[in-house]
Amino acid sequence: QAFALAPDACEVSFLPSVTTVGMRWIASSIIFQVCFAKFADIQHVSIAKFANGSPKEQEEQVKKLRTAFETKGMVALVDVGFPEGLINKTMHSSRRFFALPAHTKEQYKEPSGYPPRSYGAITSPEGKIYKTQQRDDSGNILNEWLLVKNTSVAIDWNEPYYTSDEGREFYSSVSKHPEQSQWPSEVPELRQVTGAFYQAMEKLADTMHELFALALGISKDFFKSK
């Protein structure tokens, strides 16, 4: 897992294998989703009540989530408790990074030899890569990313999975790409801020895994144990 930063980021959205901070055009999508949830009678599930509420409140959130997917196919998650100050710090630091000259950012470009959309290019448990996704006919950058990983999940590189073809595609040790331990001195807080952001997002994801598992009628720890 990793999360990606893009210039002028404004939204945090969840995907199975990556936490993505999207670009400013998503702002209109946020407004639409909020309005749609209000007028289409979409269930609002409180992460705070599930994580810290009474057993009755927790069960209510599980039932709401289950009902939402059985009837509407979508849900609005509220009270997620993600620290707003940390989001602002992450956005500020990311903008400082993307404002750097191209030759400086390219010092942190992704290693070669990995298939598209493979997060194995980012080392575990901590690493980062810079990549440009799109340029215009004149070579100007239209879309660029900084993908960051800072997981608290322990990785045993002796396990057969990590030496399998799939494991090697999606996971790389720091020793394989030690250059990813070097961070831009021009943005000295970038490593600490993005690491804290990742840890907070990982905590939120763990709570969501428990909530979704219970809504599916399986063990609360089902996804976390995988």
LOMAR-815281 format. One record per residue: residue in one letter; x negated, y negated, z of N, C-alpha, C in turn; chain. Coordinates in pm, 1 decimal, always signed. Layout:
% LOMAR-815281
(node 'a', (X, Y, Z), (X, Y, Z), (X, Y, Z), 'A')
...
***
This chain:
% LOMAR-815281
(node 'q', (-82.5, +118.3, +0.0), (+0.0, +0.0, +0.0), (-87.2, -125.0, +0.0), 'A')
(node 'a', (-32.7, -230.9, -55.4), (-103.0, -357.8, -59.5), (+0.9, -466.6, -70.8), 'A')
(node 'f', (-41.2, -591.6, -57.1), (+51.1, -697.1, -92.7), (-19.3, -790.6, -188.1), 'A')
(node 'a', (+60.0, -855.4, -272.3), (+3.7, -939.0, -377.9), (+42.9, -1083.3, -356.4), 'A')
(node 'l', (-50.2, -1172.0, -380.1), (-24.8, -1314.4, -372.3), (-31.6, -1373.1, -511.9), 'A')
(node 'a', (+61.1, -1464.2, -540.5), (+60.2, -1534.3, -667.8), (+68.1, -1683.9, -641.7), 'A')
(node 'p', (+18.0, -1766.7, -733.3), (+25.3, -1911.1, -712.1), (+168.7, -1958.1, -693.8), 'A')
(node 'd', (+188.4, -2061.5, -612.1), (+321.0, -2118.6, -586.8), (+417.7, -2013.4, -535.5), 'A')
(node 'a', (+369.2, -1926.1, -448.9), (+452.9, -1819.0, -396.2), (+560.1, -1874.3, -303.3), 'A')
(node 'c', (+676.1, -1807.0, -302.0), (+783.0, -1858.8, -216.4), (+870.9, -1750.3, -159.3), 'A')
(node 'e', (+853.8, -1624.8, -196.3), (+942.8, -1520.7, -148.5), (+864.3, -1395.9, -114.5), 'A')
(node 'v', (+910.0, -1324.4, -12.5), (+853.0, -1194.0, +18.6), (+956.4, -1089.7, -16.3), 'A')
(node 's', (+922.3, -993.2, -100.1), (+1017.4, -889.5, -139.3), (+951.9, -754.2, -121.5), 'A')
(node 'f', (+1033.4, -649.9, -97.1), (+981.9, -517.6, -65.9), (+989.3, -424.6, -186.6), 'A')
(node 'l', (+881.7, -351.9, -212.5), (+876.5, -248.5, -314.2), (+818.2, -124.6, -247.6), 'A')
(node 'p', (+837.4, -3.9, -307.1), (+790.4, +117.7, -241.1), (+641.9, +117.8, -207.3), 'A')
(node 's', (+556.5, +65.6, -294.4), (+413.7, +77.9, -268.7), (+341.4, -55.1, -263.3), 'A')
(node 'v', (+414.2, -164.1, -268.1), (+347.2, -292.9, -262.4), (+441.1, -397.3, -205.5), 'A')
(node 't', (+387.2, -481.0, -122.9), (+462.7, -595.0, -73.1), (+421.3, -714.7, -155.3), 'A')
(node 't', (+515.2, -773.5, -226.8), (+482.0, -874.6, -325.2), (+532.4, -1010.8, -283.5), 'A')
(node 'v', (+445.3, -1108.5, -289.6), (+487.3, -1246.3, -271.4), (+504.9, -1304.2, -410.2), 'A')
(node 'g', (+629.2, -1332.7, -447.9), (+660.6, -1367.4, -585.3), (+638.4, -1513.3, -618.4), 'A')
(node 'm', (+654.4, -1551.1, -744.8), (+630.2, -1686.6, -790.0), (+754.8, -1772.6, -777.6), 'A')
(node 'r', (+739.6, -1902.8, -803.8), (+842.5, -1998.4, -769.4), (+972.6, -1978.2, -844.6), 'A')
(node 'w', (+969.9, -1913.4, -962.9), (+1094.6, -1894.3, -1035.3), (+1190.5, -1804.6, -960.0), 'A')
(node 'i', (+1141.4, -1733.3, -859.5), (+1227.9, -1645.4, -781.3), (+1320.4, -1726.8, -691.6), 'A')
(node 'a', (+1288.4, -1855.1, -670.5), (+1370.1, -1937.2, -582.3), (+1517.0, -1936.7, -624.0), 'A')
(node 's', (+1543.3, -1946.5, -753.8), (+1681.6, -1945.5, -800.6), (+1747.1, -1811.4, -773.1), 'A')
(node 's', (+1666.6, -1705.0, -777.9), (+1719.1, -1571.9, -748.7), (+1759.7, -1560.2, -602.9), 'A')
(node 'i', (+1680.4, -1621.3, -512.7), (+1712.6, -1618.4, -369.7), (+1848.2, -1684.0, -345.2), 'A')
(node 'i', (+1867.1, -1803.0, -405.5), (+1993.1, -1875.0, -388.1), (+2109.3, -1790.9, -438.2), 'A')
(node 'f', (+2092.5, -1728.0, -554.7), (+2198.5, -1645.3, -609.7), (+2231.2, -1528.6, -517.9), 'A')
(node 'q', (+2126.3, -1463.8, -465.0), (+2148.3, -1347.2, -379.5), (+2219.6, -1385.5, -251.1), 'A')
(node 'v', (+2181.9, -1499.8, -191.4), (+2247.2, -1543.8, -68.8), (+2395.1, -1571.9, -94.7), 'A')
(node 'c', (+2424.1, -1642.5, -203.8), (+2563.0, -1674.6, -237.5), (+2641.2, -1547.7, -269.9), 'A')
(node 'f', (+2577.1, -1456.2, -342.9), (+2645.6, -1333.4, -379.8), (+2678.4, -1251.1, -256.1), 'A')
(node 'a', (+2582.2, -1243.5, -162.2), (+2604.5, -1166.5, -39.7), (+2719.7, -1224.9, +41.3), 'A')
(node 'k', (+2733.7, -1359.1, +37.5), (+2838.1, -1424.7, +115.4), (+2976.1, -1397.2, +56.8), 'A')
(node 'f', (+2990.2, -1409.4, -74.6), (+3122.3, -1400.5, -136.0), (+3158.2, -1259.0, -183.2), 'A')
(node 'a', (+3061.5, -1170.3, -191.2), (+3090.2, -1034.1, -234.9), (+3106.1, -939.3, -116.5), 'A')
(node 'd', (+3111.9, -993.8, +3.8), (+3133.2, -913.8, +124.1), (+3024.3, -808.9, +141.6), 'A')
(node 'i', (+2899.7, -851.4, +126.8), (+2785.6, -761.9, +145.6), (+2755.3, -750.0, +294.4), 'A')
(node 'q', (+2727.6, -629.0, +339.4), (+2694.7, -605.8, +479.5), (+2564.7, -678.0, +517.7), 'A')
(node 'h', (+2566.2, -741.2, +636.2), (+2446.1, -803.2, +691.1), (+2394.1, -714.7, +804.4), 'A')
(node 'v', (+2274.3, -662.5, +786.1), (+2213.4, -573.1, +884.5), (+2103.0, -648.5, +957.7), 'A')
(node 's', (+2111.7, -651.5, +1090.5), (+2015.6, -724.6, +1171.6), (+1898.2, -634.7, +1211.5), 'A')
(node 'i', (+1780.1, -671.4, +1164.5), (+1659.7, -597.1, +1202.6), (+1632.4, -615.9, +1351.7), 'A')
(node 'a', (+1656.8, -736.4, +1405.0), (+1631.4, -765.3, +1546.2), (+1718.8, -678.8, +1636.3), 'A')
(node 'k', (+1846.4, -665.5, +1601.4), (+1936.2, -584.5, +1683.0), (+1900.0, -436.5, +1674.8), 'A')
(node 'f', (+1852.4, -393.6, +1558.6), (+1811.7, -253.5, +1547.2), (+1684.8, -227.1, +1626.7), 'A')
(node 'a', (+1590.7, -318.7, +1621.0), (+1461.3, -297.2, +1686.7), (+1465.9, -320.8, +1836.6), 'A')
(node 'n', (+1547.6, -418.1, +1880.7), (+1542.9, -458.8, +2021.4), (+1678.2, -456.0, +2091.1), 'A')
(node 'g', (+1783.3, -420.6, +2021.3), (+1915.9, -424.7, +2079.7), (+1949.3, -302.4, +2164.1), 'A')
(node 's', (+2071.2, -300.7, +2214.9), (+2120.5, -187.1, +2293.3), (+2145.6, -68.5, +2200.3), 'A')
(node 'p', (+2159.0, +51.9, +2254.1), (+2190.6, +167.8, +2169.4), (+2314.3, +144.6, +2083.0), 'A')
(node 'k', (+2414.0, +76.8, +2138.2), (+2535.8, +48.4, +2060.6), (+2505.0, -44.3, +1943.7), 'A')
(node 'e', (+2425.7, -149.2, +1968.3), (+2390.5, -242.7, +1861.3), (+2305.3, -174.4, +1754.6), 'A')
(node 'q', (+2215.9, -86.7, +1796.9), (+2132.8, -14.6, +1701.2), (+2217.7, +74.3, +1611.8), 'A')
(node 'e', (+2312.5, +144.4, +1671.4), (+2399.2, +232.1, +1594.5), (+2486.5, +152.0, +1497.8), 'A')
(node 'e', (+2527.8, +33.8, +1539.8), (+2608.0, -51.7, +1452.1), (+2529.8, -89.0, +1326.0), 'A')
(node 'q', (+2400.7, -118.0, +1341.1), (+2320.4, -155.1, +1224.5), (+2300.9, -35.6, +1131.2), 'A')
(node 'v', (+2285.0, +81.9, +1189.2), (+2270.9, +202.5, +1107.5), (+2398.6, +226.1, +1027.7), 'A')
(node 'k', (+2513.5, +213.0, +1092.4), (+2641.9, +232.4, +1024.0), (+2662.1, +128.7, +914.3), 'A')
(node 'k', (+2625.0, +4.1, +941.5), (+2637.7, -100.5, +841.0), (+2553.5, -69.7, +717.7), 'A')
(node 'l', (+2430.6, -24.7, +741.1), (+2343.2, +6.9, +628.5), (+2399.1, +122.4, +547.1), 'A')
(node 'r', (+2445.4, +226.7, +616.5), (+2501.1, +342.5, +547.8), (+2623.8, +302.6, +465.3), 'A')
(node 't', (+2711.7, +223.1, +526.0), (+2832.2, +178.6, +456.0), (+2797.6, +93.9, +334.5), 'A')
(node 'a', (+2697.2, +8.7, +350.4), (+2656.9, -79.3, +240.9), (+2615.3, -0.1, +118.6), 'A')
(node 'f', (+2535.8, +102.9, +138.5), (+2487.8, +179.6, +24.1), (+2592.3, +277.7, -28.4), 'A')
(node 'e', (+2686.4, +314.2, +54.3), (+2793.7, +402.3, +7.4), (+2899.4, +326.3, -72.0), 'A')
(node 't', (+2912.7, +196.2, -46.0), (+3021.4, +119.8, -107.3), (+2975.8, +11.0, -203.6), 'A')
(node 'k', (+2865.9, -57.9, -172.8), (+2822.4, -171.2, -254.3), (+2691.2, -147.7, -327.8), 'A')
(node 'g', (+2607.2, -64.0, -271.8), (+2477.0, -40.9, -334.0), (+2373.0, -145.6, -300.0), 'A')
(node 'm', (+2404.5, -237.4, -208.6), (+2307.3, -337.9, -166.3), (+2340.8, -384.8, -25.7), 'A')
(node 'v', (+2243.2, -449.8, +36.2), (+2260.0, -495.5, +173.3), (+2177.3, -621.9, +193.0), 'A')
(node 'a', (+2221.3, -707.7, +283.7), (+2144.3, -826.4, +320.5), (+2081.5, -802.4, +457.0), 'A')
(node 'l', (+1947.8, -801.8, +462.8), (+1876.4, -784.2, +588.5), (+1855.3, -920.6, +652.6), 'A')
(node 'v', (+1897.2, -936.8, +777.3), (+1886.3, -1065.2, +847.3), (+1810.5, -1045.5, +978.4), 'A')
(node 'd', (+1770.7, -1156.8, +1040.1), (+1698.3, -1153.3, +1168.4), (+1576.8, -1061.5, +1160.8), 'A')
(node 'v', (+1500.6, -1073.6, +1051.5), (+1387.9, -982.0, +1033.5), (+1273.0, -1013.2, +1128.4), 'A')
(node 'g', (+1270.7, -1133.3, +1185.1), (+1170.3, -1165.7, +1285.3), (+1030.7, -1187.2, +1231.2), 'A')
(node 'f', (+1019.0, -1207.9, +1099.9), (+885.5, -1230.1, +1044.7), (+840.7, -1371.6, +1078.7), 'A')
(node 'p', (+720.9, -1388.5, +1135.8), (+676.1, -1521.0, +1182.0), (+663.1, -1621.8, +1068.9), 'A')
(node 'e', (+747.2, -1725.2, +1072.0), (+748.1, -1825.2, +965.1), (+615.5, -1898.6, +956.0), 'A')
(node 'g', (+554.3, -1926.4, +1071.0), (+426.1, -1995.3, +1068.9), (+320.5, -1917.1, +992.9), 'A')
(node 'l', (+324.2, -1783.6, +1005.1), (+227.7, -1699.2, +935.7), (+251.5, -1702.9, +785.4), 'A')
(node 'i', (+377.9, -1706.7, +744.4), (+409.3, -1716.7, +601.3), (+351.2, -1845.9, +545.2), 'A')
(node 'n', (+371.2, -1955.7, +616.6), (+320.8, -2085.0, +570.3), (+168.3, -2085.1, +561.3), 'A')
(node 'k', (+102.1, -2026.8, +661.3), (-43.9, -2020.3, +659.2), (-93.0, -1936.5, +540.8), 'A')
(node 't', (-24.6, -1825.3, +514.5), (-63.8, -1738.0, +404.0), (-47.6, -1809.0, +270.9), 'A')
(node 'm', (+62.8, -1879.6, +253.7), (+85.2, -1952.5, +130.0), (-17.7, -2063.4, +112.1), 'A')
(node 'h', (-49.1, -2133.3, +221.0), (-147.5, -2241.5, +213.7), (-284.8, -2186.0, +174.1), 'A')
(node 's', (-325.9, -2077.2, +236.4), (-456.4, -2018.3, +206.1), (-461.4, -1963.9, +63.8), 'A')
(node 's', (-351.1, -1903.0, +20.1), (-349.2, -1846.9, -115.4), (-358.7, -1957.6, -219.9), 'A')
(node 'r', (-291.8, -2068.5, -194.5), (-300.6, -2180.3, -289.3), (-442.9, -2234.9, -296.6), 'A')
(node 'r', (-511.1, -2238.6, -182.8), (-650.4, -2283.9, -182.3), (-737.4, -2188.6, -264.3), 'A')
(node 'f', (-710.2, -2059.8, -253.1), (-787.9, -1962.9, -331.2), (-763.2, -1980.2, -480.5), 'A')
(node 'f', (-637.3, -1990.5, -520.8), (-606.6, -1999.8, -663.4), (-651.5, -2132.2, -724.6), 'A')
(node 'a', (-676.6, -2231.3, -640.5), (-725.9, -2359.8, -689.6), (-876.1, -2357.3, -717.3), 'A')
(node 'l', (-944.2, -2249.7, -678.6), (-1087.5, -2237.5, -702.0), (-1115.8, -2224.6, -851.1), 'A')
(node 'p', (-1236.1, -2260.5, -894.0), (-1272.7, -2242.4, -1035.8), (-1262.4, -2096.4, -1077.4), 'A')
(node 'a', (-1233.2, -2074.7, -1204.0), (-1213.2, -1938.6, -1255.3), (-1335.5, -1850.7, -1230.9), 'A')
(node 'h', (-1456.2, -1904.8, -1251.9), (-1576.1, -1822.4, -1236.1), (-1595.8, -1778.6, -1091.5), 'A')
(node 't', (-1543.3, -1857.7, -996.4), (-1552.5, -1819.2, -854.6), (-1454.7, -1706.1, -824.5), 'A')
(node 'k', (-1332.9, -1718.4, -871.9), (-1232.0, -1614.9, -846.7), (-1270.2, -1483.3, -913.1), 'A')
(node 'e', (-1333.3, -1491.4, -1029.3), (-1367.4, -1369.4, -1102.9), (-1476.5, -1289.0, -1034.6), 'A')
(node 'q', (-1543.3, -1346.3, -934.3), (-1639.7, -1269.0, -855.9), (-1570.9, -1156.8, -778.3), 'A')
(node 'y', (-1439.5, -1169.5, -760.6), (-1363.6, -1073.1, -681.3), (-1268.8, -990.9, -767.9), 'A')
(node 'k', (-1298.6, -982.5, -897.9), (-1209.3, -913.0, -989.5), (-1205.7, -763.5, -961.3), 'A')
(node 'e', (-1099.7, -698.6, -1008.0), (-1077.8, -556.7, -980.3), (-1183.8, -470.6, -1048.3), 'A')
(node 'p', (-1221.5, -359.7, -985.7), (-1317.9, -269.1, -1048.4), (-1254.7, -197.2, -1166.1), 'A')
(node 's', (-1334.7, -154.1, -1258.6), (-1284.4, -84.7, -1377.0), (-1265.5, +63.8, -1348.3), 'A')
(node 'g', (-1196.2, +130.1, -1440.0), (-1180.5, +274.7, -1429.9), (-1053.0, +321.2, -1364.4), 'A')
(node 'y', (-962.4, +228.1, -1330.9), (-836.3, +265.2, -1267.7), (-721.0, +240.9, -1364.0), 'A')
(node 'p', (-621.1, +329.2, -1364.4), (-505.6, +309.1, -1452.8), (-423.4, +188.5, -1408.6), 'A')
(node 'p', (-341.2, +133.6, -1498.5), (-255.9, +20.1, -1461.4), (-165.2, +54.7, -1343.5), 'A')
(node 'r', (-142.2, -43.4, -1257.2), (-53.9, -29.3, -1141.7), (-105.1, +71.1, -1038.3), 'A')
(node 's', (-232.6, +104.9, -1046.6), (-291.8, +191.9, -945.6), (-352.0, +105.3, -836.7), 'A')
(node 'y', (-310.4, +128.4, -711.7), (-363.2, +50.3, -601.1), (-489.8, +111.6, -542.9), 'A')
(node 'g', (-541.4, +213.2, -610.9), (-668.0, +269.8, -569.5), (-784.1, +176.3, -593.1), 'A')
(node 'a', (-762.8, +75.8, -677.5), (-867.9, -21.4, -702.6), (-896.3, -105.5, -579.0), 'A')
(node 'i', (-800.6, -109.9, -485.5), (-817.7, -184.1, -361.1), (-861.7, -86.3, -253.9), 'A')
(node 't', (-970.4, -115.1, -187.5), (-1024.5, -20.7, -89.8), (-938.8, -12.8, +36.3), 'A')
(node 's', (-948.0, +100.0, +104.0), (-876.7, +123.9, +229.5), (-979.4, +148.5, +340.6), 'A')
(node 'p', (-950.8, +106.1, +462.1), (-826.4, +43.7, +507.8), (-815.7, -104.7, +478.0), 'A')
(node 'e', (-925.5, -166.8, +432.0), (-921.6, -309.3, +402.0), (-990.7, -335.4, +269.8), 'A')
(node 'g', (-933.0, -425.4, +193.5), (-994.0, -463.0, +66.2), (-909.5, -564.8, -6.0), 'A')
(node 'k', (-957.9, -612.9, -118.3), (-882.9, -708.8, -198.6), (-941.8, -712.8, -338.5), 'A')
(node 'i', (-857.3, -746.8, -435.8), (-902.8, -766.3, -572.9), (-829.9, -884.4, -634.1), 'A')
(node 'y', (-896.0, -950.9, -726.4), (-835.7, -1059.5, -803.3), (-816.3, -1010.1, -945.9), 'A')
(node 'k', (-703.6, -1044.1, -1006.2), (-680.6, -1004.1, -1143.8), (-596.0, -1108.0, -1216.0), 'A')
(node 't', (-622.4, -1122.2, -1344.1), (-538.4, -1205.6, -1429.5), (-450.3, -1112.4, -1510.9), 'A')
(node 'q', (-323.4, -1144.6, -1515.0), (-228.1, -1056.5, -1582.5), (-187.2, -1109.1, -1719.6), 'A')
(node 'q', (-196.2, -1240.0, -1738.8), (-148.3, -1295.5, -1865.2), (-219.0, -1427.0, -1895.1), 'A')
(node 'r', (-257.0, -1446.6, -2022.3), (-316.4, -1571.1, -2069.6), (-245.9, -1616.8, -2195.5), 'A')
(node 'd', (-252.0, -1747.4, -2222.6), (-192.7, -1796.7, -2345.4), (-291.8, -1782.6, -2459.6), 'A')
(node 'd', (-254.7, -1828.2, -2579.6), (-339.9, -1812.3, -2697.9), (-472.2, -1886.0, -2685.8), 'A')
(node 's', (-475.1, -1985.8, -2599.0), (-598.8, -2062.6, -2579.8), (-685.0, -2006.8, -2466.6), 'A')
(node 'g', (-638.4, -1901.7, -2403.8), (-714.1, -1840.9, -2295.8), (-684.4, -1895.0, -2158.5), 'A')
(node 'n', (-588.1, -1986.4, -2148.7), (-551.0, -2040.4, -2018.0), (-471.9, -1936.4, -1938.3), 'A')
(node 'i', (-497.2, -1930.4, -1809.6), (-432.2, -1831.0, -1724.5), (-285.9, -1867.8, -1701.8), 'A')
(node 'l', (-197.9, -1772.8, -1728.8), (-55.2, -1791.8, -1704.3), (-9.0, -1715.6, -1580.5), 'A')
(node 'n', (-78.3, -1608.7, -1546.4), (-35.5, -1523.0, -1435.7), (-158.6, -1460.6, -1372.4), 'A')
(node 'e', (-180.2, -1485.9, -1244.5), (-295.7, -1430.6, -1175.0), (-252.9, -1384.4, -1036.4), 'A')
(node 'w', (-329.4, -1288.8, -982.0), (-290.7, -1225.1, -855.6), (-412.4, -1204.0, -767.0), 'A')
(node 'l', (-387.5, -1205.6, -638.3), (-483.9, -1158.9, -539.1), (-414.2, -1050.2, -459.5), 'A')
(node 'l', (-456.5, -926.3, -475.6), (-395.5, -813.0, -406.3), (-480.1, -778.8, -284.8), 'A')
(node 'v', (-414.3, -769.1, -169.7), (-483.7, -753.2, -41.7), (-430.1, -631.8, +32.6), 'A')
(node 'k', (-519.8, -561.5, +98.0), (-482.0, -448.4, +183.5), (-553.7, -461.6, +316.5), 'A')
(node 'n', (-480.3, -436.0, +424.9), (-541.3, -437.2, +558.1), (-454.7, -350.0, +648.6), 'A')
(node 't', (-458.2, -221.0, +625.6), (-367.0, -130.3, +693.4), (-422.7, -80.1, +825.7), 'A')
(node 's', (-331.8, -54.7, +918.6), (-370.3, +3.3, +1047.4), (-357.6, +155.2, +1044.5), 'A')
(node 'v', (-311.0, +208.3, +932.6), (-294.5, +353.2, +918.9), (-431.5, +419.2, +905.6), 'A')
(node 'a', (-458.5, +514.3, +993.9), (-587.3, +583.4, +991.3), (-594.7, +675.9, +870.4), 'A')
(node 'i', (-708.8, +674.3, +803.9), (-728.0, +757.6, +685.7), (-844.1, +853.0, +710.4), 'A')
(node 'd', (-816.9, +981.7, +698.0), (-920.2, +1084.1, +711.2), (-962.3, +1124.8, +570.5), 'A')
(node 'w', (-1077.4, +1076.6, +526.6), (-1119.5, +1099.7, +388.9), (-1154.8, +1245.9, +362.4), 'A')
(node 'n', (-1155.1, +1328.1, +466.5), (-1180.7, +1471.1, +447.5), (-1053.6, +1549.1, +416.6), 'A')
(node 'e', (-936.9, +1485.1, +432.4), (-811.8, +1553.7, +400.6), (-805.2, +1583.2, +250.7), 'A')
(node 'p', (-753.6, +1700.2, +213.0), (-748.7, +1739.3, +71.9), (-676.3, +1639.2, -17.7), 'A')
(node 'y', (-574.3, +1570.6, +37.0), (-498.1, +1477.9, -47.3), (-587.4, +1369.0, -104.7), 'A')
(node 'y', (-675.7, +1312.9, -21.4), (-755.8, +1199.4, -64.6), (-865.8, +1238.6, -162.5), 'A')
(node 't', (-892.0, +1366.7, -175.8), (-988.6, +1412.8, -275.4), (-919.4, +1469.6, -398.3), 'A')
(node 's', (-785.8, +1474.2, -397.1), (-711.1, +1522.1, -513.2), (-707.0, +1413.0, -619.5), 'A')
(node 'd', (-659.4, +1448.3, -739.6), (-651.8, +1349.6, -847.5), (-562.1, +1233.4, -808.6), 'A')
(node 'e', (-448.0, +1263.8, -747.3), (-355.8, +1157.5, -707.5), (-416.0, +1071.9, -597.6), 'A')
(node 'g', (-477.9, +1135.9, -501.0), (-537.9, +1062.6, -390.3), (-647.2, +968.6, -437.0), 'A')
(node 'r', (-731.6, +1014.8, -528.7), (-839.0, +929.8, -580.3), (-784.1, +815.2, -663.5), 'A')
(node 'e', (-666.9, +835.7, -724.0), (-606.6, +730.2, -806.3), (-552.9, +616.9, -720.0), 'A')
(node 'f', (-500.6, +649.9, -601.3), (-433.1, +549.0, -519.9), (-511.4, +504.7, -396.5), 'A')
(node 'y', (-620.2, +574.4, -363.3), (-695.6, +537.7, -243.7), (-845.7, +541.4, -272.4), 'A')
(node 's', (-915.2, +438.7, -228.0), (-1060.9, +432.0, -240.3), (-1117.6, +383.3, -107.8), 'A')
(node 's', (-1226.4, +441.5, -64.5), (-1288.0, +398.8, +60.2), (-1368.8, +270.9, +38.5), 'A')
(node 'v', (-1395.2, +199.6, +146.3), (-1474.1, +76.7, +138.4), (-1613.4, +106.0, +83.7), 'A')
(node 's', (-1666.3, +224.1, +113.5), (-1800.0, +258.9, +67.0), (-1807.0, +270.2, -85.0), 'A')
(node 'k', (-1692.7, +293.3, -149.0), (-1690.4, +306.4, -295.0), (-1703.8, +170.3, -362.3), 'A')
(node 'h', (-1645.4, +67.7, -301.2), (-1651.8, -68.0, -357.1), (-1685.5, -166.1, -244.6), 'A')
(node 'p', (-1809.4, -161.5, -193.5), (-1846.8, -246.0, -79.0), (-1836.1, -394.9, -107.0), 'A')
(node 'e', (-1835.4, -433.1, -234.3), (-1824.7, -575.6, -267.0), (-1692.2, -635.9, -221.6), 'A')
(node 'q', (-1591.9, -550.8, -196.9), (-1462.5, -602.8, -152.9), (-1465.7, -651.3, -7.5), 'A')
(node 's', (-1576.2, -626.3, +59.8), (-1591.7, -678.0, +196.1), (-1639.4, -822.9, +195.7), 'A')
(node 'q', (-1672.3, -874.0, +76.6), (-1716.0, -1012.2, +63.3), (-1596.4, -1100.3, +29.4), 'A')
(node 'w', (-1574.0, -1203.9, +110.1), (-1460.2, -1294.0, +90.6), (-1510.3, -1433.3, +55.7), 'A')
(node 'p', (-1430.1, -1511.9, -14.9), (-1475.4, -1644.4, -58.2), (-1502.4, -1738.9, +58.4), 'A')
(node 's', (-1623.5, -1790.4, +64.3), (-1659.3, -1883.3, +171.7), (-1583.5, -2014.6, +158.7), 'A')
(node 'e', (-1532.7, -2042.9, +36.9), (-1458.1, -2166.8, +15.0), (-1323.6, -2166.7, +86.9), 'A')
(node 'v', (-1273.9, -2047.1, +119.7), (-1146.8, -2035.1, +193.6), (-1174.1, -1943.7, +312.6), 'A')
(node 'p', (-1242.2, -1991.5, +414.7), (-1291.1, -1904.8, +522.8), (-1181.2, -1835.3, +601.4), 'A')
(node 'e', (-1060.8, -1892.3, +605.1), (-952.6, -1831.6, +683.0), (-875.3, -1725.9, +605.2), 'A')
(node 'l', (-905.9, -1708.7, +476.0), (-824.8, -1621.7, +390.8), (-820.1, -1477.8, +441.8), 'A')
(node 'r', (-932.8, -1424.9, +482.1), (-937.5, -1285.4, +528.4), (-852.3, -1265.5, +652.5), 'A')
(node 'q', (-866.7, -1353.8, +750.7), (-793.4, -1339.0, +876.4), (-643.1, -1357.6, +855.0), 'A')
(node 'v', (-606.4, -1458.8, +776.4), (-464.5, -1489.4, +756.5), (-395.2, -1378.9, +678.3), 'A')
(node 't', (-455.1, -1334.4, +568.9), (-391.6, -1229.3, +489.5), (-388.2, -1097.3, +565.6), 'A')
(node 'g', (-490.1, -1073.4, +649.7), (-489.0, -952.0, +731.3), (-374.7, -953.6, +830.8), 'A')
(node 'a', (-352.8, -1068.9, +895.6), (-242.2, -1082.3, +990.2), (-108.4, -1068.9, +919.6), 'A')
(node 'f', (-98.5, -1124.1, +799.0), (+24.2, -1112.5, +720.5), (+53.2, -966.3, +689.6), 'A')
(node 'y', (-49.1, -894.3, +647.2), (-32.0, -752.7, +613.8), (+12.8, -673.2, +736.1), 'A')
(node 'q', (-50.6, -698.5, +851.0), (-15.3, -625.3, +972.3), (+129.5, -652.2, +1013.1), 'A')
(node 'a', (+173.2, -778.6, +1001.7), (+311.5, -811.7, +1035.7), (+408.3, -745.4, +938.8), 'A')
(node 'm', (+373.1, -742.3, +812.0), (+458.6, -678.7, +712.7), (+463.3, -527.2, +733.7), 'A')
(node 'e', (+351.4, -469.7, +773.2), (+346.7, -326.1, +799.1), (+436.8, -290.1, +917.4), 'A')
(node 'k', (+437.7, -374.9, +1020.8), (+524.7, -353.2, +1136.5), (+671.3, -360.5, +1095.8), 'A')
(node 'l', (+705.6, -458.0, +1013.2), (+842.7, -470.7, +965.2), (+881.6, -350.4, +879.8), 'A')
(node 'a', (+789.9, -304.7, +795.9), (+817.3, -188.7, +711.2), (+842.9, -63.9, +794.9), 'A')
(node 'd', (+768.1, -47.1, +905.1), (+788.8, +68.3, +992.8), (+929.9, +66.6, +1051.8), 'A')
(node 't', (+976.1, -51.2, +1092.2), (+1111.5, -63.2, +1146.6), (+1215.2, -28.5, +1040.7), 'A')
(node 'm', (+1192.5, -76.8, +918.6), (+1285.5, -47.9, +809.9), (+1287.1, +100.5, +775.7), 'A')
(node 'h', (+1171.1, +165.7, +782.8), (+1165.8, +310.6, +758.6), (+1254.8, +384.9, +858.0), 'A')
(node 'e', (+1247.8, +344.6, +985.0), (+1330.5, +409.1, +1087.3), (+1478.8, +386.1, +1060.4), 'A')
(node 'l', (+1513.8, +263.2, +1027.0), (+1652.5, +228.2, +1000.6), (+1708.3, +306.1, +882.2), 'A')
(node 'f', (+1633.7, +311.5, +773.9), (+1680.2, +383.6, +655.3), (+1689.1, +533.3, +681.0), 'A')
(node 'a', (+1595.5, +586.3, +758.9), (+1598.7, +729.7, +788.5), (+1724.5, +766.6, +866.6), 'A')
(node 'l', (+1756.8, +689.1, +968.4), (+1876.2, +717.4, +1048.1), (+2002.6, +702.1, +965.2), 'A')
(node 'a', (+2004.2, +605.7, +874.4), (+2120.0, +587.1, +787.5), (+2139.0, +706.5, +694.7), 'A')
(node 'l', (+2029.4, +774.3, +662.4), (+2035.6, +892.8, +577.0), (+2064.7, +1020.0, +656.8), 'A')
(node 'g', (+2072.6, +1006.5, +788.9), (+2103.4, +1120.9, +872.5), (+1986.1, +1213.0, +897.6), 'A')
(node 'i', (+1864.5, +1159.2, +886.4), (+1745.4, +1240.4, +911.6), (+1669.3, +1181.1, +1029.8), 'A')
(node 's', (+1563.9, +1247.4, +1070.2), (+1486.0, +1203.7, +1185.0), (+1434.0, +1061.6, +1167.3), 'A')
(node 'k', (+1437.5, +983.6, +1274.5), (+1391.7, +846.6, +1270.2), (+1247.7, +834.3, +1222.9), 'A')
(node 'd', (+1165.3, +933.6, +1255.3), (+1023.6, +929.3, +1220.7), (+991.3, +998.1, +1089.3), 'A')
(node 'f', (+1094.8, +1032.9, +1011.6), (+1073.4, +1110.8, +889.7), (+976.1, +1041.2, +795.9), 'A')
(node 'f', (+1001.1, +914.7, +760.1), (+916.5, +844.4, +664.4), (+781.3, +808.3, +724.4), 'A')
(node 'k', (+779.3, +772.9, +851.9), (+653.6, +733.4, +915.7), (+557.8, +851.2, +927.8), 'A')
(node 's', (+611.3, +972.3, +929.5), (+525.6, +1090.1, +944.3), (+464.8, +1134.3, +813.5), 'A')
(node 'k', (+508.2, +1073.4, +702.6), (+458.7, +1116.2, +570.9), (+326.4, +1048.5, +536.6), 'A')
***
